[in-house]
Amino acid sequence: MPEDTSIRIPRHLLPADGRFGCGPTRVRQSTLDRLAESGSAYMGTSHRQLTVRHMVGRVRSGLTELFDLPDGYEVVLGNGGASGFWDAAAFGLIERASQHLKFGAFSSKFVGVVSGAPHLEEPDVIESQRGTHPVPSPSDRIDLYALTHNETSTGVTMPVRRVEAGGLTVVDATSAAGAMQVDPRQFDVYFFSPQKAFGADGGLYIALCSPRALERIERIAGSGRWIPPFLSLSSAVSQSVKDQTYNTPALATIFMLADTVEWMNAQGGLAWSSERCAANAAMLYGWAEKHPMAEPFVPEPSMRSQVGATIDFHRPLSWAHLAATLRANGIVDTEPYHKDGNHLRIGLWPSIPRSDMEAFIACLEYVIEATLG
Ligand SMILES: *Cc1c(COP(=O)(O)O)cnc(C)c1O
């Protein structure tokens, strides 16, 4: 049944930018303007020549600064996004057996990739109740621990702490990277895509790799295991150190990523972006806790995501009606990932200024009041 979306939010309440999705996220207008201004100087030129390699170099040095990477860490880039990195990890990063903390759709997908790999042993899979995160269980059999810094599908966040058991600590940071503080000494690989906190576009993966991870990649590459060339992490490393990629990347993505990383560094780096997200999160969760018709989906405050909030609503409010009404008013992409609850998912990204977050809440309140009459 089509939703009745006739409620009109007064113009003065609307945010300056209506994009509140959890990924892709809003691309800043100034970034798009700079891309357009680059005209014929960048887009449509060879990725093997200095113009593009210089842009890849800006991404790599900008991320090294943003994450304060210790000596010996490398910023590795390849095509395929975070999903492509799962496949690459199954071939080139897991030696025999991995352990996965499974607490939502994205961590489940990584399990799916590894479970089907004929050259690997059955993975350990540790689950927890919806709206919480499990904890690792160190074991001699395990050579890679797969964590997720922020499970975007449920809005649950977990601390990134190295598992002290000999295996690599590999973190899916797709939605957390750039928006949450992290200590690079606590991970071996921290991988992500550019279309979440970095407000660029999809298609690329970035993996921040420790010396132990780089050593593992080279060892497996030299072991005789068959690895599809496109998914070879070893060739991704050797191309990345030359500011290149194995095959042609989307040049606009690289431009927008470089632009945003430099913007974040200029604003004050990860401390600044994390602070902005935490402030947006405090505002929205605080509102939901006080509102009689809403509440945060994640019960434990320390597990609530500061990059994308899941907010539950009480009947007769329905997520479908709220999301459709917001959409009809230009506020888009608040639909939930899992459609079995009654909630909305709302981005809290570094690109969202306080004024837009306040406006979003005012609009949501307006729609709730107009709906309940
Ligand atoms: C979005 C997301 C992915 C998938 O990213 P793609 O770039 O679409 O492959 C993986 N993991 C997490 C945690 C995500 O939020």
Ligand as a Chemical Component Dictionary entry (heavy atoms), coordinates in Angstrom:
data_LIG
# 
_chem_comp.id                   LIG 
_chem_comp.type                 NON-POLYMER 
_chem_comp.pdbx_formal_charge   0 
_chem_comp.three_letter_code    LIG 
# 
loop_
_chem_comp_atom.comp_id 
_chem_comp_atom.atom_id 
_chem_comp_atom.alt_atom_id 
_chem_comp_atom.type_symbol 
_chem_comp_atom.charge 
_chem_comp_atom.model_Cartn_x 
_chem_comp_atom.model_Cartn_y 
_chem_comp_atom.model_Cartn_z 
_chem_comp_atom.pdbx_ordinal 
LIG C1 C1 C 0 28.969 -0.253 3.513  1  
LIG C2 C2 C 0 29.694 -1.309 4.228  2  
LIG C3 C3 C 0 30.323 -2.364 3.548  3  
LIG C4 C4 C 0 30.228 -2.527 2.049  4  
LIG O1 O1 O 0 30.929 -1.532 1.386  5  
LIG P1 P1 P 0 31.023 -1.570 -0.220 6  
LIG O2 O2 O 0 31.899 -0.433 -0.558 7  
LIG O3 O3 O 0 29.611 -1.411 -0.728 8  
LIG O4 O4 O 0 31.561 -2.897 -0.601 9  
LIG C5 C5 C 0 31.024 -3.274 4.296  10 
LIG N1 N1 N 0 31.123 -3.189 5.629  11 
LIG C6 C6 C 0 30.524 -2.205 6.324  12 
LIG C7 C7 C 0 30.674 -2.157 7.809  13 
LIG C8 C8 C 0 29.797 -1.235 5.646  14 
LIG O5 O5 O 0 29.215 -0.238 6.331  15 
# 
loop_
_chem_comp_bond.comp_id 
_chem_comp_bond.atom_id_1 
_chem_comp_bond.atom_id_2 
_chem_comp_bond.value_order 
_chem_comp_bond.pdbx_ordinal 
LIG C1 C2 SING 1  
LIG C2 C3 SING 2  
LIG C2 C8 DOUB 3  
LIG C3 C4 SING 4  
LIG C3 C5 DOUB 5  
LIG C4 O1 SING 6  
LIG O1 P1 SING 7  
LIG P1 O2 DOUB 8  
LIG P1 O3 SING 9  
LIG P1 O4 SING 10 
LIG C5 N1 SING 11 
LIG N1 C6 DOUB 12 
LIG C6 C7 SING 13 
LIG C6 C8 SING 14 
LIG C8 O5 SING 15 
# 
